[in-house]
Amino acid sequence: MARLFEYQGKELLKKAKVPIPEGGVATTPQEAGKMAEKVGKPVAIKSQIWAGGRGKAGGIQFAQNPEEAEKVAGKLLGSEIKSLTVEKVLVEEKLDIDREFYAGIIIDASREVRAPVVMFSTEGGVDIEEVPSEKIAQMNVDVLRGLRFYDALNLAITLKVPTQLLPAIAQAILGLYATFKGYNCRTAEINPLVLTKDGKIFAADCRMSIDDSSVFRHPELGIDVAREASTPPTELDNIAWQIEEGDLRGTCYIAQMIPEIKEPGVVGYHGIGGGGAILGVDALNRQGLKIADYADTSGNPTAAKVYRAVKVILSQAGIEGYMLGGFIVANQEQWHHAHGVVKALREDLMDKPGFPVVLLLCGNKEKESLEILREGTKDLPARVEIYGSDRVYETEFLAKRMKTLIEEYRKERGVKEG
C-alpha cells in the first residue's frame, strides 16, 4: 500500500468537508514562519514522516509566534525522527482539546466479510488495537449501498456520544468514507478526531494508504513508487518500479535496504517467493552478512523482466556478492529465470574476477534451467556456485557458501576484514 503524508491526507479530507486545522506544509524554516504568521495564533509544527509515535519521539512541537515557529522548524527540518529524515513539516493551529475520538476504515478481506469496515471509538489518541472492544462501534459496508449519514449517526449513538456532537461527528465519518472510496484506500483513519473546548470537531491527525493497483488513477497525489515504505523511494527504487510498472507479467519487487554501502559483507539479494526467500535473508544475517536490497521475481515473469531485475541488483556500488535465493520449488518454468540471470551476469561480471555468485533455482524445468546456468556461466571469471532442489531447504549451507566465497574474494583482492 502506498502511504500518504499527514498533510496530503488532510487535504483530501478537507475536500470531503471534514474540518481540519488551519495551516499548511513547509520545507524551510522561513516558510514555516510565514505559515505561522498566516495562522495568527499558536501553532503545532509536525514532522512529516511515515511513522507513528512522532510526538513521543520529539517530532511534534509547538510555537507561540512566527519567530518561534521558524526556530522550531529549523531544528526539525533535516533532523532524524525514528531513523527517518524530516524533509517537510506541517504548520497548523494548535487545538485547544477537550476530548478525542477515533474514526477509521479498513478492508476486511476475510471470506465472511470481504468489505470495508468502518470503526468509531470514543477513545482517540491511541492505537485502536489498545481500545477495549466495548468502546468500539463498527459496521461492515455494502459497497453498492454505501455509507449513509444515519449509519454514521448510529455508530456514534451506539457509544452514547452527546446529542449536540452527533451531526459533526457523523459528517466527519461520512467524509472519511467518501475519501476512502474516492481514492481507493486500503486503510484510512482520523486519530484523533478532536472536540475543542469551544465545541468544534477537527481531524487533528490522519493516516491513509492507497491500494497499489489504484495509484495510477491519482497522479495528483504525486506517488512515484506505488508501494508502502517507511522512507521516500531512492533512485534505485524508482528505477526498479519502472520495471514492474511497464510489465505486469509476473512480479518484480525490488526495495533498496542500504542506499549507501559503507561496510563490507553486503550482498545483492534476489529471492523467488516470499517466505522461503526471507528465510534465506535470515541465514545470511546469521553469517554476519547483510543484504543491499530485497528483490522478488515470482509469478512466472519473463526472462526480460528477470534480466532487468538482476541488472538493477548488480548496479549497487559496494556489494560483495550476488545471491539468487530460489528457496521454493516453483511451478513456474524456471528456464526464464535462468536465461535472464545468465544474460545479466555475462554483461556485468566479465570485468569482476572472483566476484561471488550463489545461484539456487528449483522447480518446473529445473534440469534444463540448471544446465542453462552452468553453460552460461562456465567461462565467467566470477566465483559461481549453482544448486538445485536438493539444497532448497539448506539455507544455512548456502549462506555459509556465500560467506566463504566473499572471504576468498576479499583475500584475492587484498581487502582487510571488517
Order of alpha helices (4+ residues) and beta strands (2+ residues): beta-alpha-beta-alpha-beta-beta-alpha-beta-beta-beta-beta-beta-beta-alpha-alpha-beta-beta-beta-alpha-beta-beta-alpha-beta-beta-alpha-beta-alpha-beta-alpha-beta-alpha
